[in-house]
């Protein structure tokens, strides 16, 4: 039996808004805990003063990179729905897509599937919208894994592990592309469950092959490389001579650490890994924290803020 809240987008939106506030609280608390664990020698006032002293040009650059990342993600999402035969007006689709970011601070970003509730009345079935969401997550995993290999040159002791991790990411995507999973779904699930699972896997296989993959993979790379470049921009502004590829690799490795932690949004674990990796490049704790927190927290904060506003707008429209 379906839960009444799941069939009522307005009720779900109200619940999602409160969930966003809880997520933001978790984000702030975990960021503070990260600071307390890693930055005991550094005065909090010094860190705040350092952030406040950053030039306005830097903030414009960071917001610009965040915008590039979100444009690439939406373009990928739009291409997925288009490939599955859906012609949702791009303005309406953008509104729904942005609303999903209100639930970004959830394990695996699973809360972003709230989009399915609003796409359903527009003719996009749950099977296809969830398949598009899962395809996004699989491509994110593959892309971040590939970007992390940029660090192999200066982490010689971990080359084997790094390549194994990349191989694992590729294997996961390949498995979901394999048509054998569709056959298995039909055998394991009876009735509607088996049919929906099979149809979903078929949709994922379709999205992660051919021209669809050829377009989505570069868009994924642009989305995540843009956020990694945010770390590079901050470090450069702080006077550190670090290669852009190294900064992107550190950002990617931090994201993988966050995924492995199973903490919602990877908050805390991701920043900790980034700071420790930056230490290996000679970056001090205060600067490392500034780079990690800005490159991670700013995109999350922008996404959460835009997401909750968009979600509120959808709630008003469904009254």
C-alpha positions in Angstrom: 0.0 0.0 0.0 1.3 3.4 -0.9 1.9 5.9 1.9 -0.5 8.9 1.5 2.4 11.3 1.9 4.2 9.7 -1.1 1.2 10.3 -3.3 0.8 14.0 -2.2 3.7 16.2 -3.5 2.6 19.1 -1.4 2.8 17.1 1.8 6.1 15.6 0.7 7.5 19.0 -0.1 6.6 20.3 3.4 8.4 17.3 4.9 11.3 17.8 2.5 11.7 21.4 3.6 12.1 20.3 7.2 14.5 17.6 6.0 16.5 20.3 4.3 16.8 22.2 7.5 18.0 19.1 9.3 20.5 18.4 6.5 21.9 21.9 6.7 22.3 21.5 10.4 24.1 18.3 9.9 26.3 20.0 7.3 27.3 22.8 9.7 27.8 20.5 12.7 30.0 18.1 10.7 32.0 20.9 9.2 32.6 22.2 12.8 33.6 18.8 14.0 36.1 18.4 11.2 37.6 21.7 12.2 37.9 20.8 15.9 39.5 17.4 15.0 42.0 18.7 12.4 42.7 22.3 13.4 43.4 22.3 17.1 46.5 24.5 16.6 44.6 27.0 14.5 42.4 29.6 16.0 38.9 29.6 14.7 39.0 33.4 14.5 42.1 33.2 12.2 40.2 30.8 9.9 37.2 33.0 9.7 39.4 36.1 9.2 41.2 34.3 6.4 37.9 33.4 4.6 36.7 37.0 5.1 39.9 38.4 3.6 39.5 36.5 0.4 38.9 38.9 -2.6 35.5 39.2 -4.1 36.9 38.0 -7.5 37.5 34.6 -5.9 33.8 34.4 -4.8 32.7 35.2 -8.3 35.0 32.5 -9.7 33.7 29.9 -7.2 30.1 30.8 -8.0 30.9 30.6 -11.7 32.4 27.2 -11.4 29.4 26.0 -9.3 27.1 27.3 -12.1 29.1 25.4 -14.7 28.8 22.2 -12.6 25.0 22.6 -12.2 24.4 23.4 -15.9 26.4 20.3 -16.9 24.3 18.1 -14.5 21.0 19.5 -15.7 22.0 19.1 -19.3 22.9 15.4 -18.6 19.5 14.9 -16.8 17.6 16.5 -19.7 19.4 14.3 -22.2 18.5 11.2 -20.2 14.8 12.0 -20.1 14.9 12.9 -23.8 16.6 9.6 -24.6 13.8 7.8 -22.8 11.3 9.5 -25.0 10.0 12.2 -22.7 9.5 15.8 -23.9 9.0 17.8 -20.7 9.3 21.6 -21.2 12.8 22.5 -20.2 11.7 25.3 -17.9 9.4 23.1 -16.0 12.0 20.3 -16.0 14.6 22.7 -14.7 12.4 23.8 -11.8 11.8 20.2 -10.8 15.5 19.3 -11.2 16.6 22.2 -8.9 14.0 21.1 -6.3 15.8 17.8 -6.0 18.9 19.6 -4.6 16.9 20.3 -1.4 17.4 16.7 -0.6 21.1 16.5 -1.7 22.4 15.8 1.8 21.1 12.3 2.0 22.9 8.9 1.6 23.7 8.5 -2.1 21.6 11.6 -2.7 18.6 9.3 -2.7 16.4 12.1 -1.5 16.7 13.7 -4.9 14.3 11.1 -6.2 11.6 13.5 -5.0 11.7 14.7 -8.6 9.8 11.6 -9.6 6.7 12.8 -7.7 6.6 15.9 -9.8 7.5 14.3 -13.1 4.8 11.7 -12.8 1.9 14.1 -13.7 4.0 15.2 -16.7 4.0 11.7 -18.2 7.4 10.5 -16.8 6.9 7.2 -15.0 8.6 6.3 -11.8 10.6 3.6 -13.6 12.2 6.0 -16.0 12.8 8.9 -13.6 14.5 6.6 -11.1 16.5 4.9 -13.9 17.7 8.4 -14.9 18.7 9.1 -11.3 20.6 5.8 -10.9 22.3 6.4 -14.2 23.5 9.8 -12.9 24.9 8.2 -9.7 26.7 5.5 -11.6 28.3 8.0 -14.0 29.2 10.2 -11.0 31.0 7.2 -9.4 32.8 6.4 -12.7 33.8 10.0 -13.4 35.1 10.7 -9.9 37.1 7.4 -10.0 38.7 8.5 -13.2 39.5 11.9 -12.0 41.1 10.4 -8.9 43.6 8.6 -11.1 45.2 12.0 -11.8 46.9 11.5 -8.3 48.6 8.3 -9.2 51.7 10.1 -10.2 52.4 11.5 -6.7 50.9 8.5 -4.8 53.2 5.7 -6.0 52.6 3.6 -3.0 48.9 3.4 -3.7 48.9 2.9 -7.5 47.7 -0.6 -7.4 44.8 0.3 -5.0 43.9 3.3 -7.2 43.7 1.3 -10.4 41.7 -1.4 -8.6 39.3 1.3 -7.4 38.9 2.6 -11.0 38.4 -0.9 -12.3 35.7 -1.4 -9.7 33.9 1.8 -10.8 34.1 0.7 -14.4 32.9 -2.8 -13.4 29.9 -1.4 -11.6 28.8 0.7 -14.6 29.4 -2.3 -16.9 27.3 -4.6 -14.8 24.3 -2.2 -14.9 24.7 -2.0 -18.7 24.7 -5.8 -19.0 21.4 -7.1 -20.4 21.8 -10.2 -18.2 20.5 -8.2 -15.2 17.2 -7.7 -17.0 16.8 -11.5 -17.3 17.7 -12.0 -13.7 15.2 -9.4 -12.6 12.4 -11.2 -14.4 13.4 -14.5 -12.7 13.7 -13.1 -9.2 10.7 -10.7 -9.1 7.2 -11.9 -9.7 4.5 -9.8 -11.3 4.7 -6.1 -11.4 7.9 -5.9 -9.2 9.9 -8.1 -11.6 8.5 -6.2 -14.6 9.3 -2.7 -13.2 12.8 -3.8 -12.1 13.5 -5.3 -15.5 12.2 -2.2 -17.3 14.3 0.0 -15.0 17.5 -2.0 -15.7 16.7 -1.9 -19.4 16.4 1.9 -19.2 19.7 2.2 -17.4 21.4 -0.1 -19.9 20.0 2.1 -22.7 21.2 5.4 -21.1 24.7 4.1 -20.4 25.4 3.0 -23.9 26.1 4.4 -27.4 25.6 8.1 -28.0 23.9 8.6 -24.7 27.0 7.6 -22.8 29.2 9.5 -25.2 27.3 12.7 -24.3 26.7 12.0 -20.6 30.3 11.0 -19.6 31.9 14.3 -20.8 29.1 16.3 -19.1 29.8 14.3 -15.9 33.5 15.1 -16.2 32.8 18.8 -16.7 30.5 18.8 -13.6 33.0 17.3 -11.2 36.1 18.8 -12.7 34.5 22.3 -12.2 34.1 21.6 -8.5 37.7 20.3 -8.3 38.9 23.5 -10.0 37.2 25.4 -7.2 39.7 23.9 -4.8 42.5 24.8 -7.2 41.3 28.5 -7.5 41.2 28.8 -3.7 44.7 27.3 -3.2 46.1 29.5 -5.9 44.6 32.6 -4.3 46.1 31.6 -1.0 49.6 31.5 -2.7 50.1 27.7 -3.1 51.8 26.5 -6.3 49.8 23.3 -6.9 48.9 21.9 -10.3 45.2 22.0 -11.3 45.2 18.3 -12.0 46.5 17.6 -8.5 43.8 19.8 -6.9 41.1 18.0 -9.0 42.5 14.6 -8.0 42.5 15.5 -4.3 38.9 16.7 -4.6 37.9 13.4 -6.3 39.8 11.3 -3.7 38.0 13.2 -1.0 34.6 12.5 -2.6 35.4 8.8 -2.8 36.4 8.8 0.9 33.0 10.4 1.7 31.2 7.7 -0.3 33.0 5.0 1.6 32.1 6.6 4.9 28.3 6.2 4.3 27.8 9.5 6.0 24.9 11.5 4.5 26.5 13.7 1.8 29.9 12.4 2.9 30.0 15.5 5.1 33.0 15.5 7.4 34.7 12.5 6.0 35.2 14.1 2.6 36.7 17.3 4.1 39.0 15.3 6.4 40.4 13.3 3.5 40.9 16.4 1.4 42.8 18.1 4.3 45.0 15.1 4.8 45.8 14.8 1.1 46.6 18.5 0.9 49.0 18.1 3.8 51.0 15.7 1.5 51.4 18.6 -0.9 52.8 21.0 1.7 49.6 22.9 2.4 49.1 24.0 6.0 46.1 23.1 8.0 44.4 26.5 7.9 44.7 26.8 4.1 43.8 23.2 3.6 40.6 23.6 5.7 39.7 26.8 3.8 40.2 25.1 0.4 38.3 22.0 1.4 35.4 23.8 3.1 34.9 26.4 0.4 35.1 24.0 -2.5 32.7 21.6 -0.8 30.4 23.8 1.3 29.7 26.5 -1.3 28.3 24.2 -4.0 26.3 22.4 -1.3 25.0 25.6 0.2 24.0 27.0 -3.2 22.3 23.7 -4.2 20.4 23.4 -0.9 19.3 27.1 -1.0 18.1 27.0 -4.6 16.6 23.5 -4.0 14.5 24.5 -1.0 13.2 27.7 -2.9 12.3 25.6 -5.9 10.7 22.9 -3.7 8.6 25.6 -2.0 7.6 26.9 -5.4 6.4 23.4 -6.4 4.5 23.1 -3.2 2.6 26.3 -3.9 1.8 25.2 -7.5 0.3 21.9 -6.3 -2.0 23.5 -3.8 
